[in-house]
């Protein structure tokens, strides 16, 4: 039996002069989609990033979230697939936006 592995992620400090602020793990409950909640949360993330000196943001987007992020100005930079989990790979776009 294969065991699930959890990898702790301790991100290195980001430098606003050279790095993009990272938006991570943003999800909207399907019962509340298309009501502006995701756009509002994303706007707050961008506001906080600008307030601390960042000039761009970056995030990994799933295919389900890609339409929202594209409308909000995020452009695809790189196509990535996850490592296989039970033989399944999840596709992602690494996206970026100037803020």
MMTF fields as JSON, N, C-alpha, C and O atoms, coordinates in Angstrom:
{
  "mmtfVersion": "1.0.0",
  "mmtfProducer": "UNKNOWN",
  "numBonds": 395,
  "numAtoms": 396,
  "numGroups": 99,
  "numChains": 1,
  "numModels": 1,
  "chainsPerModel": [1],
  "groupsPerChain": [99],
  "chainIdList": ["A"],
  "bondAtomList": [4, 2, 8, 6, 12, 10, 16, 14, 20, 18, 24, 22, 28, 26, 32, 30, 36, 34, 40, 38, 44, 42, 48, 46, 52, 50, 56, 54, 60, 58, 64, 62, 68, 66, 72, 70, 76, 74, 80, 78, 84, 82, 88, 86, 92, 90, 96, 94, 100, 98, 104, 102, 108, 106, 112, 110, 116, 114, 120, 118, 124, 122, 128, 126, 132, 130, 136, 134, 140, 138, 144, 142, 148, 146, 152, 150, 156, 154, 160, 158, 164, 162, 168, 166, 172, 170, 176, 174, 180, 178, 184, 182, 188, 186, 192, 190, 196, 194, 200, 198, 204, 202, 208, 206, 212, 210, 216, 214, 220, 218, 224, 222, 228, 226, 232, 230, 236, 234, 240, 238, 244, 242, 248, 246, 252, 250, 256, 254, 260, 258, 264, 262, 268, 266, 272, 270, 276, 274, 280, 278, 284, 282, 288, 286, 292, 290, 296, 294, 300, 298, 304, 302, 308, 306, 312, 310, 316, 314, 320, 318, 324, 322, 328, 326, 332, 330, 336, 334, 340, 338, 344, 342, 348, 346, 352, 350, 356, 354, 360, 358, 364, 362, 368, 366, 372, 370, 376, 374, 380, 378, 384, 382, 388, 386, 392, 390],
  "bondOrderList": [1, 1, 1, 1, 1, 1, 1, 1, 1, 1, 1, 1, 1, 1, 1, 1, 1, 1, 1, 1, 1, 1, 1, 1, 1, 1, 1, 1, 1, 1, 1, 1, 1, 1, 1, 1, 1, 1, 1, 1, 1, 1, 1, 1, 1, 1, 1, 1, 1, 1, 1, 1, 1, 1, 1, 1, 1, 1, 1, 1, 1, 1, 1, 1, 1, 1, 1, 1, 1, 1, 1, 1, 1, 1, 1, 1, 1, 1, 1, 1, 1, 1, 1, 1, 1, 1, 1, 1, 1, 1, 1, 1, 1, 1, 1, 1, 1, 1],
  "groupList": [{"groupName": "UNK", "atomNameList": ["N", "CA", "C", "O"], "elementList": ["N", "C", "C", "O"], "formalChargeList": [0, 0, 0, 0], "bondAtomList": [1, 0, 2, 1, 3, 2], "bondOrderList": [1, 1, 2], "singleLetterCode": "X", "chemCompType": "L-PEPTIDE LINKING"}],
  "groupTypeList": [0, 0, 0, 0, 0, 0, 0, 0, 0, 0, 0, 0, 0, 0, 0, 0, 0, 0, 0, 0, 0, 0, 0, 0, 0, 0, 0, 0, 0, 0, 0, 0, 0, 0, 0, 0, 0, 0, 0, 0, 0, 0, 0, 0, 0, 0, 0, 0, 0, 0, 0, 0, 0, 0, 0, 0, 0, 0, 0, 0, 0, 0, 0, 0, 0, 0, 0, 0, 0, 0, 0, 0, 0, 0, 0, 0, 0, 0, 0, 0, 0, 0, 0, 0, 0, 0, 0, 0, 0, 0, 0, 0, 0, 0, 0, 0, 0, 0, 0],
  "groupIdList": [1, 2, 3, 4, 5, 6, 7, 8, 9, 10, 11, 12, 13, 14, 15, 16, 17, 18, 19, 20, 21, 22, 23, 24, 25, 26, 27, 28, 29, 30, 31, 32, 33, 34, 35, 36, 37, 38, 39, 40, 41, 42, 43, 44, 45, 46, 47, 48, 49, 50, 51, 52, 53, 54, 55, 56, 57, 58, 59, 60, 61, 62, 63, 64, 65, 66, 67, 68, 69, 70, 71, 72, 73, 74, 75, 76, 77, 78, 79, 80, 81, 82, 83, 84, 85, 86, 87, 88, 89, 90, 91, 92, 93, 94, 95, 96, 97, 98, 99],
  "secStructList": [7, 7, 7, 7, 7, 7, 7, 7, 7, 7, 7, 7, 7, 7, 7, 6, 6, 6, 1, 7, 3, 3, 7, 7, 7, 7, 7, 7, 7, 4, 4, 4, 6, 6, 1, 1, 2, 2, 2, 2, 2, 2, 2, 2, 2, 2, 2, 2, 2, 2, 2, 6, 6, 7, 1, 3, 3, 3, 3, 3, 3, 7, 2, 2, 2, 2, 2, 2, 2, 2, 2, 6, 6, 7, 3, 3, 3, 3, 3, 3, 3, 7, 7, 7, 5, 6, 6, 5, 7, 7, 3, 3, 3, 3, 3, 3, 3, 3, 7],
  "xCoordList": [0.84, 0.0, 0.882, 1.803, 0.592, 1.367, 0.864, -0.342, 1.796, 1.412, 1.46, 2.29, 0.556, 0.578, 1.716, 1.976, 2.39, 3.464, 3.011, 2.353, 3.359, 3.094, 4.442, 5.276, 4.654, 5.919, 5.67, 4.858, 6.379, 6.26, 6.942, 8.01, 6.334, 6.872, 7.211, 6.323, 8.49, 8.959, 9.521, 10.705, 8.694, 9.166, 10.241, 10.195, 11.198, 12.219, 11.578, 10.62, 12.09, 11.543, 11.644, 12.626, 10.633, 10.614, 11.11, 10.885, 11.777, 12.272, 11.376, 11.375, 10.61, 9.711, 10.415, 9.786, 11.71, 12.448, 12.703, 12.869, 12.735, 13.06, 12.053, 11.98, 11.278, 10.349, 8.909, 8.561, 8.085, 6.643, 6.042, 6.501, 5.022, 4.268, 3.524, 3.056, 3.411, 2.765, 1.349, 1.137, 0.391, -0.987, -1.145, -0.911, -1.541, -1.602, -2.951, -3.588, -3.365, -4.512, -5.755, -6.295, -6.206, -7.438, -8.54, -8.443, -9.571, -10.687, -12.002, -12.087, -13.024, -14.37, -15.279, -15.243, -16.078, -17.052, -17.916, -18.415, -18.104, -18.891, -20.288, -20.832, -20.875, -22.205, -22.174, -23.226, -20.986, -20.878, -20.059, -19.639, -19.837, -19.069, -19.861, -21.092, -19.126, -19.662, -20.497, -21.472, -20.103, -20.757, -19.78, -20.126, -18.564, -17.581, -16.669, -15.803, -16.85, -16.042, -14.578, -13.687, -14.323, -12.952, -12.254, -11.093, -12.955, -12.387, -12.065, -11.039, -12.954, -12.717, -11.49, -10.645, -11.385, -10.245, -8.948, -7.938, -8.981, -7.804, -7.41, -6.226, -8.384, -8.118, -7.465, -6.57, -7.906, -7.296, -5.853, -4.985, -5.598, -4.227, -3.336, -2.216, -3.827, -3.044, -2.801, -1.708, -3.81, -3.669, -2.582, -1.735, -2.609, -1.608, -0.214, 0.759, -0.113, 1.191, 1.727, 2.898, 0.88, 1.303, 1.718, 2.706, 0.959, 1.233, 2.581, 3.143, 3.102, 4.398, 5.51, 6.607, 5.222, 6.267, 6.394, 7.281, 5.545, 5.626, 5.025, 4.105, 5.562, 5.044, 4.392, 3.845, 4.461, 3.787, 3.411, 3.994, 2.43, 1.976, 2.077, 2.132, 2.1, 2.222, 1.367, 1.234, 0.793, 0.061, -0.016, 0.117, -0.234, -0.503, -2.026, -2.748, -2.504, -3.947, -4.341, -3.657, -5.453, -6.026, -6.868, -7.144, -7.267, -8.109, -9.45, -10.015, -9.96, -11.244, -11.151, -12.102, -10.025, -9.874, -9.35, -9.432, -8.816, -8.163, -9.041, -8.53, -10.332, -11.146, -11.211, -11.119, -11.368, -11.409, -10.088, -10.065, -8.993, -7.693, -7.343, -6.731, -7.727, -7.457, -8.242, -7.695, -9.514, -10.329, -9.728, -9.85, -9.087, -8.467, -7.065, -6.391, -6.612, -5.347, -4.161, -3.045, -4.352, -3.246, -2.992, -3.912, -1.722, -1.352, -0.526, 0.328, -0.769, -0.003, 1.463, 1.784, 2.341, 3.779, 4.37, 5.268, 3.856, 4.453, 3.404, 2.634, 3.372, 2.482, 3.213, 4.34, 2.582, 3.209, 2.207, 1.007, 2.696, 1.869, 2.425, 3.639, 1.534, 1.961, 2.638, 2.503, 3.356, 3.867, 2.656, 1.625, 2.755, 1.588, 1.192, 2.035, -0.107, -0.69, -1.65, -2.652, -1.344, -2.113, -2.232, -3.275, -1.143, -1.103, -1.745, -1.76, -2.271, -2.955, -2.092, -1.595, -1.919, -1.203, -2.218, -3.135, -2.051, -2.955, -2.258, -1.132, -2.926, -2.313, -2.512, -3.568, -1.497, -1.534, -0.911, -0.062, -1.33, -0.619, 0.032, -0.614, 1.323, 1.929, 1.587, 1.925, 0.929, 0.472, 1.092, 1.557, 1.089, 1.696, 0.873, 0.19, 0.949, 0.26, 1.085, 1.575, 1.233, 1.828, 0.755, -0.393, 1.15, 0.163, 0.575, -0.14],
  "yCoordList": [-1.184, 0.0, 1.243, 1.361, 2.171, 3.4, 4.413, 4.606, 5.057, 6.068, 7.44, 7.699, 8.326, 9.703, 10.427, 10.217, 11.278, 12.068, 13.512, 14.022, 14.161, 15.583, 16.267, 15.915, 17.244, 17.969, 19.348, 20.122, 19.642, 20.961, 21.976, 21.705, 23.127, 24.155, 25.375, 26.03, 25.674, 26.849, 27.799, 27.723, 28.687, 29.543, 30.521, 31.038, 30.753, 31.751, 33.132, 33.322, 34.089, 35.453, 35.969, 35.707, 36.693, 37.249, 38.685, 39.408, 39.092, 40.453, 41.171, 40.812, 42.176, 42.886, 43.504, 43.742, 43.765, 44.366, 43.375, 43.778, 42.091, 41.096, 39.962, 39.322, 39.705, 38.566, 39.009, 40.169, 38.072, 38.284, 37.837, 36.863, 38.545, 38.086, 36.825, 36.733, 35.864, 34.591, 34.56, 34.799, 34.266, 34.032, 32.523, 31.847, 31.985, 30.531, 30.066, 30.738, 28.917, 28.179, 29.033, 29.149, 29.625, 30.409, 29.565, 29.181, 29.287, 28.481, 29.126, 29.777, 28.938, 29.403, 28.177, 27.329, 28.09, 27.012, 27.03, 28.09, 25.889, 25.868, 26.469, 26.997, 26.399, 26.994, 28.517, 29.148, 29.119, 30.577, 31.135, 32.292, 30.293, 30.754, 31.77, 31.794, 32.61, 33.618, 34.672, 35.186, 34.989, 36.052, 37.165, 38.072, 37.109, 38.154, 37.903, 38.726, 36.77, 36.484, 36.261, 36.836, 35.442, 35.177, 36.438, 36.67, 37.253, 38.517, 39.445, 40.125, 39.467, 40.313, 39.835, 40.649, 38.541, 37.996, 38.259, 38.646, 38.051, 38.289, 39.767, 40.095, 40.64, 42.078, 42.448, 43.293, 41.824, 42.083, 41.573, 42.216, 40.428, 39.906, 40.866, 41.154, 41.36, 42.292, 43.605, 44.168, 44.084, 45.317, 45.142, 46.018, 44.016, 43.751, 43.643, 44.12, 43.017, 42.892, 44.266, 44.564, 45.104, 46.466, 47.271, 48.005, 47.129, 47.886, 47.529, 48.318, 46.344, 45.943, 46.043, 45.522, 46.715, 47.022, 46.115, 46.328, 45.112, 44.224, 44.911, 45.722, 44.569, 45.129, 44.073, 44.382, 42.815, 41.75, 40.608, 40.435, 39.847, 38.673, 37.453, 37.562, 36.298, 35.038, 33.996, 34.021, 33.087, 31.974, 30.805, 30.957, 29.636, 28.439, 28.348, 28.446, 28.161, 28.086, 26.728, 26.152, 26.236, 25.013, 25.396, 26.576, 24.43, 24.712, 25.314, 26.138, 24.905, 25.431, 26.92, 27.665, 27.358, 28.748, 29.66, 30.882, 29.086, 29.879, 30.972, 32.07, 30.752, 31.844, 33.076, 34.203, 32.878, 34.011, 34.761, 35.986, 34.031, 34.687, 35.414, 36.482, 34.845, 35.516, 36.829, 37.853, 36.806, 38.029, 39.073, 40.274, 38.616, 39.525, 39.957, 40.654, 39.563, 40.045, 39.125, 39.52, 37.914, 36.964, 36.283, 35.78, 36.278, 35.691, 34.43, 34.398, 33.384, 32.152, 32.371, 33.022, 31.813, 31.916, 30.538, 30.396, 29.525, 28.191, 27.127, 27.254, 26.079, 24.928, 23.9, 23.521, 23.443, 22.496, 21.394, 21.65, 20.169, 19.076, 18.626, 18.594, 18.281, 17.792, 16.438, 15.768, 16.052, 14.687, 13.761, 14.139, 12.57, 11.68, 11.23, 10.874, 11.256, 10.725, 9.635, 9.909, 8.413, 7.262, 7.273, 6.929, 7.675, 7.679, 8.877, 8.957, 9.803, 10.967, 12.206, 12.463, 12.969, 14.242, 15.375, 15.305, 16.418, 17.569, 18.682, 19.057, 19.218, 20.298, 21.656, 21.927, 22.494, 23.851, 24.824, 24.441, 26.067, 27.165, 27.967, 28.283, 28.307, 29.335, 30.641, 30.83, 31.533, 32.788, 33.959, 33.821, 35.111, 36.297, 37.52, 37.54, 38.546, 39.806, 40.961, 40.893, 42.017, 43.248, 43.975, 44.089, 44.465, 45.148, 46.591, 47.31],
  "zCoordList": [0.0, 0.0, 0.0, 0.808, -0.915, -1.013, 0.004, 0.159, 0.694, 1.677, 1.03, 0.158, 1.469, 1.003, 1.691, 2.876, 0.946, 1.518, 1.608, 0.702, 2.692, 2.852, 2.937, 3.771, 2.072, 2.054, 2.657, 2.151, 3.743, 4.353, 3.445, 2.895, 3.293, 2.411, 3.252, 3.797, 3.353, 4.067, 3.021, 2.693, 2.493, 1.413, 1.887, 3.003, 1.011, 1.287, 1.201, 0.452, 1.953, 1.856, 0.419, -0.275, -0.013, -1.363, -1.333, -0.361, -2.388, -2.528, -3.527, -4.705, -3.099, -4.018, -5.22, -6.251, -5.096, -6.208, -7.339, -8.49, -7.021, -8.052, -8.181, -9.23, -7.139, -7.132, -7.34, -7.119, -7.766, -7.822, -6.491, -5.894, -6.031, -4.864, -5.287, -6.422, -4.394, -4.714, -4.153, -2.964, -5.011, -4.575, -4.535, -5.537, -3.379, -3.223, -2.697, -1.885, -3.17, -2.632, -2.468, -1.368, -3.552, -3.522, -4.161, -5.326, -3.398, -3.893, -3.48, -2.439, -4.305, -3.981, -3.927, -4.819, -2.897, -2.794, -4.059, -4.435, -4.721, -5.961, -5.813, -6.782, -4.627, -4.429, -4.484, -4.584, -4.421, -4.387, -5.549, -5.527, -6.57, -7.731, -8.534, -8.505, -9.253, -10.168, -9.446, -9.993, -8.21, -7.438, -7.084, -6.327, -7.62, -7.372, -6.188, -5.891, -5.501, -4.308, -4.686, -4.061, -5.69, -6.116, -6.577, -6.241, -7.344, -7.833, -6.661, -6.664, -5.655, -4.489, -3.703, -3.328, -3.455, -2.718, -3.492, -2.905, -4.793, -5.617, -5.579, -5.499, -5.635, -5.542, -4.219, -4.183, -3.133, -1.821, -1.779, -1.189, -2.399, -2.469, -3.242, -2.821, -4.366, -5.182, -4.435, -4.501, -3.735, -2.942, -1.879, -1.706, -1.172, -0.131, -0.741, -0.157, -1.916, -2.577, -2.973, -2.737, -3.572, -3.945, -2.72, -2.755, -1.641, -0.421, 0.198, 0.957, -0.123, 0.423, -0.621, -0.418, -1.74, -2.708, -3.912, -4.738, -4.044, -5.206, -6.434, -6.323, -7.6, -8.851, -9.738, -10.796, -9.285, -10.032, -9.09, -8.02, -9.523, -8.773, -9.686, -10.911, -9.044, -9.762, -9.049, -7.825, -9.818, -9.216, -10.179, -11.394, -9.601, -10.38, -10.513, -9.52, -11.732, -11.934, -12.484, -13.33, -11.984, -12.537, -13.746, -13.963, -14.515, -15.671, -15.246, -15.965, -14.082, -13.614, -13.27, -13.504, -12.722, -12.315, -13.412, -13.29, -14.475, -15.516, -16.114, -16.335, -16.391, -16.957, -16.047, -16.533, -14.748, -13.818, -13.837, -13.953, -13.723, -13.637, -14.931, -14.898, -16.061, -17.34, -17.408, -17.816, -17.012, -17.007, -16.06, -16.299, -14.999, -14.022, -14.438, -13.679, -15.619, -16.151, -16.0, -16.337, -15.508, -15.369, -16.707, -17.352, -17.109, -18.386, -18.169, -17.283, -18.97, -18.821, -19.185, -20.179, -18.36, -18.57, -18.855, -19.684, -18.157, -18.266, -17.975, -17.023, -18.792, -18.605, -17.756, -18.075, -16.677, -15.751, -15.44, -15.344, -15.281, -14.788, -13.452, -13.247, -12.554, -11.248, -11.392, -12.415, -10.373, -10.312, -10.255, -9.698, -10.812, -10.814, -9.414, -8.59, -9.173, -7.94, -8.382, -9.042, -8.021, -8.496, -10.021, -10.576, -10.69, -12.141, -12.81, -14.038, -12.043, -12.607, -12.413, -11.316, -13.485, -13.427, -13.554, -14.373, -12.743, -12.797, -13.57, -13.24, -14.607, -15.378, -14.703, -14.131, -14.776, -14.222, -15.215, -16.02, -15.158, -15.79, -14.683, -13.684, -14.848, -13.988, -14.683, -15.852, -13.982, -14.562, -13.813, -12.682, -14.468, -13.893, -14.265, -15.288, -13.414, -13.681, -13.115, -11.988, -13.911, -13.395, -12.582, -13.009, -11.404, -10.555, -10.269, -9.571]
}
